[in-house]
Amino acid sequence: MSKPVKTFRIGSCSASVFQNDFDTKTGKRTFHSVSLQRRYQDEGGEWKNSNGFTLSDLPIAIRVLQLAQTYVEDQEAHVSQLV
């Protein structure tokens, strides 16, 4: 698996942004995907990741997703020049 280009973390919740490059007929295109996860310790003290969230996790999960969304929008936005 490739490494994320950016990770936003607040407390136990994080959103990781991955960059995917594709060749198309019109040239190279870049797309981004976002993975949301929660980190926790199991009863044995081992750290694990989960994609399940408790009610108290949801506001934090929403916020890290908002940060990831802003980052992806900035990366994928194209400004056309007026001629």
Helices and strands as residue ranges (DSSP letters): E 6-10, E 13-24, E 27-41, E 47-50, H 58-76
